[in-house]
């Protein structure tokens, strides 16, 4: 199993996560409140890799959200983490 994901595959997964969030009437307001984004911002920024990274950051705040998203899309649970690492700002910092 690869521990990395291409930027294109990461964006595709993040778009699926965004669609899942938008369809979730309970979680969308939490996302909008946490990010300060409006529904218009979500539509306008859906193609921005940095915004998509913030979607995955939000999703990964709660294991239950990750599980629900992955189960709904038949995606392995670790894939959101791999996708986040492939998007802007997702690189792991290695302290030496």
PDB file as gemmi writes it, atoms N, CA and C in Angstrom:
CRYST1    1.000    1.000    1.000  90.00  90.00  90.00 P 1                      
ATOM      1  N   UNK A   1       0.832  -1.173   0.000  1.00  0.00           N  
ATOM      2  CA  UNK A   1       0.000   0.000   0.000  1.00  0.00           C  
ATOM      3  C   UNK A   1       0.882   1.245   0.000  1.00  0.00           C  
ATOM      4  N   UNK A   2       0.543   2.193  -0.828  1.00  0.00           N  
ATOM      5  CA  UNK A   2       1.288   3.440  -0.915  1.00  0.00           C  
ATOM      6  C   UNK A   2       0.864   4.370   0.221  1.00  0.00           C  
ATOM      7  N   UNK A   3       1.822   5.075   0.761  1.00  0.00           N  
ATOM      8  CA  UNK A   3       1.524   6.043   1.809  1.00  0.00           C  
ATOM      9  C   UNK A   3       1.391   7.443   1.252  1.00  0.00           C  
ATOM     10  N   UNK A   4       1.316   7.575  -0.065  1.00  0.00           N  
ATOM     11  CA  UNK A   4       1.161   8.891  -0.661  1.00  0.00           C  
ATOM     12  C   UNK A   4       0.049   8.850  -1.690  1.00  0.00           C  
ATOM     13  N   UNK A   5      -0.376  10.044  -2.096  1.00  0.00           N  
ATOM     14  CA  UNK A   5      -1.460  10.177  -3.044  1.00  0.00           C  
ATOM     15  C   UNK A   5      -1.103  11.339  -3.970  1.00  0.00           C  
ATOM     16  N   UNK A   6      -1.457  11.210  -5.236  1.00  0.00           N  
ATOM     17  CA  UNK A   6      -1.178  12.296  -6.175  1.00  0.00           C  
ATOM     18  C   UNK A   6      -2.058  13.500  -5.843  1.00  0.00           C  
ATOM     19  N   UNK A   7      -1.605  14.706  -6.180  1.00  0.00           N  
ATOM     20  CA  UNK A   7      -2.439  15.889  -5.933  1.00  0.00           C  
ATOM     21  C   UNK A   7      -3.811  15.794  -6.610  1.00  0.00           C  
ATOM     22  N   UNK A   8      -3.872  15.236  -7.816  1.00  0.00           N  
ATOM     23  CA  UNK A   8      -5.170  15.110  -8.493  1.00  0.00           C  
ATOM     24  C   UNK A   8      -6.103  14.179  -7.732  1.00  0.00           C  
ATOM     25  N   UNK A   9      -5.588  13.034  -7.295  1.00  0.00           N  
ATOM     26  CA  UNK A   9      -6.399  12.099  -6.522  1.00  0.00           C  
ATOM     27  C   UNK A   9      -6.816  12.721  -5.190  1.00  0.00           C  
ATOM     28  N   UNK A  10      -5.921  13.499  -4.590  1.00  0.00           N  
ATOM     29  CA  UNK A  10      -6.232  14.163  -3.321  1.00  0.00           C  
ATOM     30  C   UNK A  10      -7.354  15.182  -3.501  1.00  0.00           C  
ATOM     31  N   UNK A  11      -7.293  15.954  -4.582  1.00  0.00           N  
ATOM     32  CA  UNK A  11      -8.352  16.930  -4.845  1.00  0.00           C  
ATOM     33  C   UNK A  11      -9.684  16.232  -5.082  1.00  0.00           C  
ATOM     34  N   UNK A  12      -9.660  15.127  -5.800  1.00  0.00           N  
ATOM     35  CA  UNK A  12     -10.893  14.375  -6.054  1.00  0.00           C  
ATOM     36  C   UNK A  12     -11.495  13.881  -4.750  1.00  0.00           C  
ATOM     37  N   UNK A  13     -10.671  13.325  -3.863  1.00  0.00           N  
ATOM     38  CA  UNK A  13     -11.170  12.848  -2.582  1.00  0.00           C  
ATOM     39  C   UNK A  13     -11.698  14.019  -1.759  1.00  0.00           C  
ATOM     40  N   UNK A  14     -10.998  15.143  -1.764  1.00  0.00           N  
ATOM     41  CA  UNK A  14     -11.440  16.304  -0.990  1.00  0.00           C  
ATOM     42  C   UNK A  14     -12.757  16.862  -1.535  1.00  0.00           C  
ATOM     43  N   UNK A  15     -12.946  16.814  -2.841  1.00  0.00           N  
ATOM     44  CA  UNK A  15     -14.224  17.246  -3.422  1.00  0.00           C  
ATOM     45  C   UNK A  15     -15.351  16.321  -2.980  1.00  0.00           C  
ATOM     46  N   UNK A  16     -15.066  15.027  -2.875  1.00  0.00           N  
ATOM     47  CA  UNK A  16     -16.071  14.088  -2.357  1.00  0.00           C  
ATOM     48  C   UNK A  16     -16.402  14.429  -0.903  1.00  0.00           C  
ATOM     49  N   UNK A  17     -15.370  14.784  -0.135  1.00  0.00           N  
ATOM     50  CA  UNK A  17     -15.590  15.167   1.260  1.00  0.00           C  
ATOM     51  C   UNK A  17     -16.430  16.440   1.338  1.00  0.00           C  
ATOM     52  N   UNK A  18     -16.145  17.392   0.463  1.00  0.00           N  
ATOM     53  CA  UNK A  18     -16.922  18.633   0.440  1.00  0.00           C  
ATOM     54  C   UNK A  18     -18.381  18.345   0.083  1.00  0.00           C  
ATOM     55  N   UNK A  19     -18.599  17.518  -0.916  1.00  0.00           N  
ATOM     56  CA  UNK A  19     -19.970  17.154  -1.296  1.00  0.00           C  
ATOM     57  C   UNK A  19     -20.684  16.463  -0.135  1.00  0.00           C  
ATOM     58  N   UNK A  20     -19.974  15.601   0.573  1.00  0.00           N  
ATOM     59  CA  UNK A  20     -20.547  14.911   1.729  1.00  0.00           C  
ATOM     60  C   UNK A  20     -20.920  15.920   2.811  1.00  0.00           C  
ATOM     61  N   UNK A  21     -20.031  16.891   3.059  1.00  0.00           N  
ATOM     62  CA  UNK A  21     -20.317  17.920   4.059  1.00  0.00           C  
ATOM     63  C   UNK A  21     -21.533  18.750   3.674  1.00  0.00           C  
ATOM     64  N   UNK A  22     -21.591  19.168   2.417  1.00  0.00           N  
ATOM     65  CA  UNK A  22     -22.690  20.011   1.950  1.00  0.00           C  
ATOM     66  C   UNK A  22     -24.025  19.279   2.081  1.00  0.00           C  
ATOM     67  N   UNK A  23     -24.012  17.974   1.883  1.00  0.00           N  
ATOM     68  CA  UNK A  23     -25.237  17.178   1.977  1.00  0.00           C  
ATOM     69  C   UNK A  23     -25.622  16.857   3.421  1.00  0.00           C  
ATOM     70  N   UNK A  24     -24.739  17.147   4.368  1.00  0.00           N  
ATOM     71  CA  UNK A  24     -24.974  16.828   5.772  1.00  0.00           C  
ATOM     72  C   UNK A  24     -25.546  18.066   6.476  1.00  0.00           C  
ATOM     73  N   UNK A  25     -26.861  18.066   6.685  1.00  0.00           N  
ATOM     74  CA  UNK A  25     -27.537  19.233   7.261  1.00  0.00           C  
ATOM     75  C   UNK A  25     -27.076  19.568   8.677  1.00  0.00           C  
ATOM     76  N   UNK A  26     -26.589  18.568   9.411  1.00  0.00           N  
ATOM     77  CA  UNK A  26     -26.116  18.812  10.765  1.00  0.00           C  
ATOM     78  C   UNK A  26     -24.686  19.335  10.795  1.00  0.00           C  
ATOM     79  N   UNK A  27     -23.851  18.837   9.894  1.00  0.00           N  
ATOM     80  CA  UNK A  27     -22.426  19.150   9.937  1.00  0.00           C  
ATOM     81  C   UNK A  27     -22.051  20.387   9.119  1.00  0.00           C  
ATOM     82  N   UNK A  28     -22.788  20.691   8.058  1.00  0.00           N  
ATOM     83  CA  UNK A  28     -22.440  21.861   7.231  1.00  0.00           C  
ATOM     84  C   UNK A  28     -22.408  23.149   8.045  1.00  0.00           C  
ATOM     85  N   UNK A  29     -23.399  23.425   8.898  1.00  0.00           N  
ATOM     86  CA  UNK A  29     -23.312  24.663   9.686  1.00  0.00           C  
ATOM     87  C   UNK A  29     -22.094  24.693  10.617  1.00  0.00           C  
ATOM     88  N   UNK A  30     -21.699  23.537  11.124  1.00  0.00           N  
ATOM     89  CA  UNK A  30     -20.510  23.464  11.985  1.00  0.00           C  
ATOM     90  C   UNK A  30     -19.269  23.818  11.169  1.00  0.00           C  
ATOM     91  N   UNK A  31     -19.174  23.267   9.941  1.00  0.00           N  
ATOM     92  CA  UNK A  31     -18.051  23.574   9.059  1.00  0.00           C  
ATOM     93  C   UNK A  31     -18.019  25.065   8.728  1.00  0.00           C  
ATOM     94  N   UNK A  32     -19.169  25.624   8.361  1.00  0.00           N  
ATOM     95  CA  UNK A  32     -19.227  27.047   8.005  1.00  0.00           C  
ATOM     96  C   UNK A  32     -18.840  27.913   9.196  1.00  0.00           C  
ATOM     97  N   UNK A  33     -19.315  27.542  10.388  1.00  0.00           N  
ATOM     98  CA  UNK A  33     -18.966  28.305  11.581  1.00  0.00           C  
ATOM     99  C   UNK A  33     -17.493  28.194  11.942  1.00  0.00           C  
ATOM    100  N   UNK A  34     -16.936  27.012  11.778  1.00  0.00           N  
ATOM    101  CA  UNK A  34     -15.532  26.790  12.127  1.00  0.00           C  
ATOM    102  C   UNK A  34     -14.582  27.490  11.167  1.00  0.00           C  
ATOM    103  N   UNK A  35     -14.962  27.558   9.890  1.00  0.00           N  
ATOM    104  CA  UNK A  35     -14.071  28.132   8.889  1.00  0.00           C  
ATOM    105  C   UNK A  35     -14.365  29.600   8.608  1.00  0.00           C  
ATOM    106  N   UNK A  36     -15.563  30.051   8.973  1.00  0.00           N  
ATOM    107  CA  UNK A  36     -15.957  31.418   8.650  1.00  0.00           C  
ATOM    108  C   UNK A  36     -16.384  31.567   7.200  1.00  0.00           C  
ATOM    109  N   UNK A  37     -16.492  30.450   6.493  1.00  0.00           N  
ATOM    110  CA  UNK A  37     -16.890  30.479   5.085  1.00  0.00           C  
ATOM    111  C   UNK A  37     -18.412  30.557   4.981  1.00  0.00           C  
ATOM    112  N   UNK A  38     -18.870  31.171   3.910  1.00  0.00           N  
ATOM    113  CA  UNK A  38     -20.297  31.190   3.607  1.00  0.00           C  
ATOM    114  C   UNK A  38     -20.583  30.095   2.585  1.00  0.00           C  
ATOM    115  N   UNK A  39     -21.852  29.826   2.341  1.00  0.00           N  
ATOM    116  CA  UNK A  39     -22.180  28.835   1.317  1.00  0.00           C  
ATOM    117  C   UNK A  39     -21.673  29.287  -0.046  1.00  0.00           C  
ATOM    118  N   UNK A  40     -21.689  30.594  -0.298  1.00  0.00           N  
ATOM    119  CA  UNK A  40     -21.138  31.130  -1.547  1.00  0.00           C  
ATOM    120  C   UNK A  40     -19.641  30.900  -1.644  1.00  0.00           C  
ATOM    121  N   UNK A  41     -18.935  31.075  -0.519  1.00  0.00           N  
ATOM    122  CA  UNK A  41     -17.491  30.816  -0.500  1.00  0.00           C  
ATOM    123  C   UNK A  41     -17.201  29.362  -0.846  1.00  0.00           C  
ATOM    124  N   UNK A  42     -18.028  28.470  -0.321  1.00  0.00           N  
ATOM    125  CA  UNK A  42     -17.835  27.042  -0.583  1.00  0.00           C  
ATOM    126  C   UNK A  42     -17.925  26.778  -2.076  1.00  0.00           C  
ATOM    127  N   UNK A  43     -18.931  27.348  -2.726  1.00  0.00           N  
ATOM    128  CA  UNK A  43     -19.083  27.159  -4.178  1.00  0.00           C  
ATOM    129  C   UNK A  43     -17.907  27.766  -4.941  1.00  0.00           C  
ATOM    130  N   UNK A  44     -17.510  28.981  -4.547  1.00  0.00           N  
ATOM    131  CA  UNK A  44     -16.443  29.690  -5.266  1.00  0.00           C  
ATOM    132  C   UNK A  44     -15.075  29.057  -5.074  1.00  0.00           C  
ATOM    133  N   UNK A  45     -14.831  28.470  -3.911  1.00  0.00           N  
ATOM    134  CA  UNK A  45     -13.497  27.968  -3.591  1.00  0.00           C  
ATOM    135  C   UNK A  45     -13.356  26.453  -3.749  1.00  0.00           C  
ATOM    136  N   UNK A  46     -14.386  25.796  -4.247  1.00  0.00           N  
ATOM    137  CA  UNK A  46     -14.357  24.337  -4.362  1.00  0.00           C  
ATOM    138  C   UNK A  46     -13.217  23.835  -5.240  1.00  0.00           C  
ATOM    139  N   UNK A  47     -12.710  24.659  -6.139  1.00  0.00           N  
ATOM    140  CA  UNK A  47     -11.610  24.249  -7.000  1.00  0.00           C  
ATOM    141  C   UNK A  47     -10.235  24.626  -6.473  1.00  0.00           C  
ATOM    142  N   UNK A  48     -10.185  25.272  -5.316  1.00  0.00           N  
ATOM    143  CA  UNK A  48      -8.921  25.738  -4.744  1.00  0.00           C  
ATOM    144  C   UNK A  48      -8.312  24.645  -3.860  1.00  0.00           C  
ATOM    145  N   UNK A  49      -7.144  24.123  -4.232  1.00  0.00           N  
ATOM    146  CA  UNK A  49      -6.526  23.052  -3.435  1.00  0.00           C  
ATOM    147  C   UNK A  49      -6.319  23.418  -1.962  1.00  0.00           C  
ATOM    148  N   UNK A  50      -6.013  24.678  -1.678  1.00  0.00           N  
ATOM    149  CA  UNK A  50      -5.820  25.080  -0.280  1.00  0.00           C  
ATOM    150  C   UNK A  50      -7.141  25.002   0.493  1.00  0.00           C  
ATOM    151  N   UNK A  51      -8.232  25.419  -0.141  1.00  0.00           N  
ATOM    152  CA  UNK A  51      -9.548  25.319   0.504  1.00  0.00           C  
ATOM    153  C   UNK A  51      -9.919  23.858   0.713  1.00  0.00           C  
ATOM    154  N   UNK A  52      -9.643  23.030  -0.287  1.00  0.00           N  
ATOM    155  CA  UNK A  52      -9.938  21.606  -0.158  1.00  0.00           C  
ATOM    156  C   UNK A  52      -9.144  20.992   0.990  1.00  0.00           C  
ATOM    157  N   UNK A  53      -7.929  21.483   1.198  1.00  0.00           N  
ATOM    158  CA  UNK A  53      -7.145  21.031   2.350  1.00  0.00           C  
ATOM    159  C   UNK A  53      -7.841  21.379   3.654  1.00  0.00           C  
ATOM    160  N   UNK A  54      -8.465  22.568   3.713  1.00  0.00           N  
ATOM    161  CA  UNK A  54      -9.173  22.959   4.933  1.00  0.00           C  
ATOM    162  C   UNK A  54     -10.404  22.077   5.154  1.00  0.00           C  
ATOM    163  N   UNK A  55     -11.018  21.621   4.072  1.00  0.00           N  
ATOM    164  CA  UNK A  55     -12.146  20.697   4.191  1.00  0.00           C  
ATOM    165  C   UNK A  55     -11.675  19.402   4.870  1.00  0.00           C  
ATOM    166  N   UNK A  56     -10.541  18.889   4.411  1.00  0.00           N  
ATOM    167  CA  UNK A  56     -10.014  17.656   5.013  1.00  0.00           C  
ATOM    168  C   UNK A  56      -9.541  17.889   6.437  1.00  0.00           C  
ATOM    169  N   UNK A  57      -8.954  19.063   6.716  1.00  0.00           N  
ATOM    170  CA  UNK A  57      -8.565  19.380   8.097  1.00  0.00           C  
ATOM    171  C   UNK A  57      -9.788  19.307   9.008  1.00  0.00           C  
ATOM    172  N   UNK A  58     -10.884  19.901   8.561  1.00  0.00           N  
ATOM    173  CA  UNK A  58     -12.111  19.890   9.345  1.00  0.00           C  
ATOM    174  C   UNK A  58     -12.618  18.461   9.535  1.00  0.00           C  
ATOM    175  N   UNK A  59     -12.705  17.730   8.443  1.00  0.00           N  
ATOM    176  CA  UNK A  59     -13.212  16.356   8.492  1.00  0.00           C  
ATOM    177  C   UNK A  59     -12.422  15.523   9.494  1.00  0.00           C  
ATOM    178  N   UNK A  60     -11.107  15.692   9.506  1.00  0.00           N  
ATOM    179  CA  UNK A  60     -10.244  14.855  10.348  1.00  0.00           C  
ATOM    180  C   UNK A  60     -10.215  15.295  11.812  1.00  0.00           C  
ATOM    181  N   UNK A  61     -10.999  16.318  12.153  1.00  0.00           N  
ATOM    182  CA  UNK A  61     -11.084  16.730  13.554  1.00  0.00           C  
ATOM    183  C   UNK A  61     -11.832  15.711  14.407  1.00  0.00           C  
ATOM    184  N   UNK A  62     -12.630  14.857  13.771  1.00  0.00           N  
ATOM    185  CA  UNK A  62     -13.442  13.905  14.533  1.00  0.00           C  
ATOM    186  C   UNK A  62     -13.422  12.548  13.833  1.00  0.00           C  
ATOM    187  N   UNK A  63     -12.983  11.531  14.544  1.00  0.00           N  
ATOM    188  CA  UNK A  63     -12.923  10.190  13.958  1.00  0.00           C  
ATOM    189  C   UNK A  63     -14.286   9.739  13.444  1.00  0.00           C  
ATOM    190  N   UNK A  64     -15.355  10.115  14.135  1.00  0.00           N  
ATOM    191  CA  UNK A  64     -16.695   9.706  13.710  1.00  0.00           C  
ATOM    192  C   UNK A  64     -17.029  10.290  12.338  1.00  0.00           C  
ATOM    193  N   UNK A  65     -16.575  11.512  12.074  1.00  0.00           N  
ATOM    194  CA  UNK A  65     -16.818  12.136  10.769  1.00  0.00           C  
ATOM    195  C   UNK A  65     -16.035  11.408   9.684  1.00  0.00           C  
ATOM    196  N   UNK A  66     -14.784  11.077   9.979  1.00  0.00           N  
ATOM    197  CA  UNK A  66     -13.951  10.339   9.015  1.00  0.00           C  
ATOM    198  C   UNK A  66     -14.611   8.998   8.696  1.00  0.00           C  
ATOM    199  N   UNK A  67     -15.029   8.298   9.718  1.00  0.00           N  
ATOM    200  CA  UNK A  67     -15.643   6.992   9.521  1.00  0.00           C  
ATOM    201  C   UNK A  67     -16.926   7.118   8.698  1.00  0.00           C  
ATOM    202  N   UNK A  68     -17.766   8.085   9.036  1.00  0.00           N  
ATOM    203  CA  UNK A  68     -19.028   8.263   8.306  1.00  0.00           C  
ATOM    204  C   UNK A  68     -18.780   8.612   6.846  1.00  0.00           C  
ATOM    205  N   UNK A  69     -17.838   9.526   6.588  1.00  0.00           N  
ATOM    206  CA  UNK A  69     -17.507   9.909   5.212  1.00  0.00           C  
ATOM    207  C   UNK A  69     -16.948   8.724   4.437  1.00  0.00           C  
ATOM    208  N   UNK A  70     -15.975   8.044   5.032  1.00  0.00           N  
ATOM    209  CA  UNK A  70     -15.333   6.921   4.341  1.00  0.00           C  
ATOM    210  C   UNK A  70     -16.320   5.785   4.096  1.00  0.00           C  
ATOM    211  N   UNK A  71     -17.151   5.480   5.078  1.00  0.00           N  
ATOM    212  CA  UNK A  71     -18.150   4.430   4.900  1.00  0.00           C  
ATOM    213  C   UNK A  71     -19.139   4.800   3.793  1.00  0.00           C  
ATOM    214  N   UNK A  72     -19.553   6.061   3.752  1.00  0.00           N  
ATOM    215  CA  UNK A  72     -20.514   6.505   2.737  1.00  0.00           C  
ATOM    216  C   UNK A  72     -19.937   6.446   1.330  1.00  0.00           C  
ATOM    217  N   UNK A  73     -18.607   6.536   1.215  1.00  0.00           N  
ATOM    218  CA  UNK A  73     -17.958   6.575  -0.091  1.00  0.00           C  
ATOM    219  C   UNK A  73     -17.094   5.352  -0.374  1.00  0.00           C  
ATOM    220  N   UNK A  74     -17.136   4.360   0.506  1.00  0.00           N  
ATOM    221  CA  UNK A  74     -16.348   3.136   0.380  1.00  0.00           C  
ATOM    222  C   UNK A  74     -14.868   3.474   0.149  1.00  0.00           C  
ATOM    223  N   UNK A  75     -14.341   4.266   1.051  1.00  0.00           N  
ATOM    224  CA  UNK A  75     -12.951   4.729   1.004  1.00  0.00           C  
ATOM    225  C   UNK A  75     -12.249   4.228   2.264  1.00  0.00           C  
ATOM    226  N   UNK A  76     -11.029   3.714   2.151  1.00  0.00           N  
ATOM    227  CA  UNK A  76     -10.292   3.315   3.358  1.00  0.00           C  
ATOM    228  C   UNK A  76     -10.107   4.513   4.305  1.00  0.00           C  
ATOM    229  N   UNK A  77     -10.188   4.243   5.592  1.00  0.00           N  
ATOM    230  CA  UNK A  77     -10.162   5.307   6.599  1.00  0.00           C  
ATOM    231  C   UNK A  77      -8.914   6.185   6.565  1.00  0.00           C  
ATOM    232  N   UNK A  78      -7.806   5.653   6.100  1.00  0.00           N  
ATOM    233  CA  UNK A  78      -6.571   6.450   6.100  1.00  0.00           C  
ATOM    234  C   UNK A  78      -6.455   7.377   4.882  1.00  0.00           C  
ATOM    235  N   UNK A  79      -7.302   7.213   3.891  1.00  0.00           N  
ATOM    236  CA  UNK A  79      -7.162   8.006   2.669  1.00  0.00           C  
ATOM    237  C   UNK A  79      -7.355   9.508   2.866  1.00  0.00           C  
ATOM    238  N   UNK A  80      -8.259   9.980   3.719  1.00  0.00           N  
ATOM    239  CA  UNK A  80      -8.307  11.428   3.931  1.00  0.00           C  
ATOM    240  C   UNK A  80      -6.981  12.001   4.439  1.00  0.00           C  
ATOM    241  N   UNK A  81      -6.283  11.251   5.282  1.00  0.00           N  
ATOM    242  CA  UNK A  81      -4.982  11.698   5.780  1.00  0.00           C  
ATOM    243  C   UNK A  81      -3.961  11.760   4.638  1.00  0.00           C  
ATOM    244  N   UNK A  82      -3.963  10.743   3.775  1.00  0.00           N  
ATOM    245  CA  UNK A  82      -3.044  10.747   2.642  1.00  0.00           C  
ATOM    246  C   UNK A  82      -3.369  11.898   1.692  1.00  0.00           C  
ATOM    247  N   UNK A  83      -4.655  12.134   1.481  1.00  0.00           N  
ATOM    248  CA  UNK A  83      -5.073  13.230   0.595  1.00  0.00           C  
ATOM    249  C   UNK A  83      -4.646  14.564   1.187  1.00  0.00           C  
ATOM    250  N   UNK A  84      -4.826  14.724   2.490  1.00  0.00           N  
ATOM    251  CA  UNK A  84      -4.458  15.999   3.125  1.00  0.00           C  
ATOM    252  C   UNK A  84      -2.971  16.269   2.959  1.00  0.00           C  
ATOM    253  N   UNK A  85      -2.161  15.239   3.066  1.00  0.00           N  
ATOM    254  CA  UNK A  85      -0.709  15.403   2.935  1.00  0.00           C  
ATOM    255  C   UNK A  85      -0.320  15.835   1.527  1.00  0.00           C  
ATOM    256  N   UNK A  86      -1.149  15.523   0.534  1.00  0.00           N  
ATOM    257  CA  UNK A  86      -0.828  15.848  -0.858  1.00  0.00           C  
ATOM    258  C   UNK A  86      -1.304  17.233  -1.274  1.00  0.00           C  
ATOM    259  N   UNK A  87      -2.071  17.901  -0.412  1.00  0.00           N  
ATOM    260  CA  UNK A  87      -2.600  19.223  -0.748  1.00  0.00           C  
ATOM    261  C   UNK A  87      -1.773  20.304  -0.062  1.00  0.00           C  
ATOM    262  N   UNK A  88      -1.849  21.559  -0.546  1.00  0.00           N  
ATOM    263  CA  UNK A  88      -1.052  22.646   0.041  1.00  0.00           C  
ATOM    264  C   UNK A  88      -1.246  22.753   1.560  1.00  0.00           C  
ATOM    265  N   UNK A  89      -0.138  22.852   2.258  1.00  0.00           N  
ATOM    266  CA  UNK A  89      -0.170  22.988   3.715  1.00  0.00           C  
ATOM    267  C   UNK A  89      -0.247  21.671   4.455  1.00  0.00           C  
ATOM    268  N   UNK A  90      -0.268  20.563   3.738  1.00  0.00           N  
ATOM    269  CA  UNK A  90      -0.436  19.269   4.380  1.00  0.00           C  
ATOM    270  C   UNK A  90       0.843  18.501   4.596  1.00  0.00           C  
ATOM    271  N   UNK A  91       1.959  19.087   4.231  1.00  0.00           N  
ATOM    272  CA  UNK A  91       3.230  18.388   4.374  1.00  0.00           C  
ATOM    273  C   UNK A  91       3.545  18.220   5.857  1.00  0.00           C  
ATOM    274  N   UNK A  92       4.038  17.042   6.204  1.00  0.00           N  
ATOM    275  CA  UNK A  92       4.409  16.798   7.585  1.00  0.00           C  
ATOM    276  C   UNK A  92       5.710  17.530   7.900  1.00  0.00           C  
ATOM    277  N   UNK A  93       5.726  18.102   9.092  1.00  0.00           N  
ATOM    278  CA  UNK A  93       6.939  18.776   9.550  1.00  0.00           C  
ATOM    279  C   UNK A  93       7.766  17.762  10.326  1.00  0.00           C  
ATOM    280  N   UNK A  94       9.011  17.648   9.951  1.00  0.00           N  
ATOM    281  CA  UNK A  94       9.930  16.744  10.649  1.00  0.00           C  
ATOM    282  C   UNK A  94      10.936  17.577  11.435  1.00  0.00           C  
ATOM    283  N   UNK A  95      10.842  17.501  12.732  1.00  0.00           N  
ATOM    284  CA  UNK A  95      11.765  18.256  13.592  1.00  0.00           C  
ATOM    285  C   UNK A  95      12.992  17.396  13.856  1.00  0.00           C  
ATOM    286  N   UNK A  96      14.150  17.997  13.700  1.00  0.00           N  
ATOM    287  CA  UNK A  96      15.375  17.256  13.979  1.00  0.00           C  
ATOM    288  C   UNK A  96      16.195  17.943  15.034  1.00  0.00           C  
TER     289      UNK A  96                                                      
END                                                                             
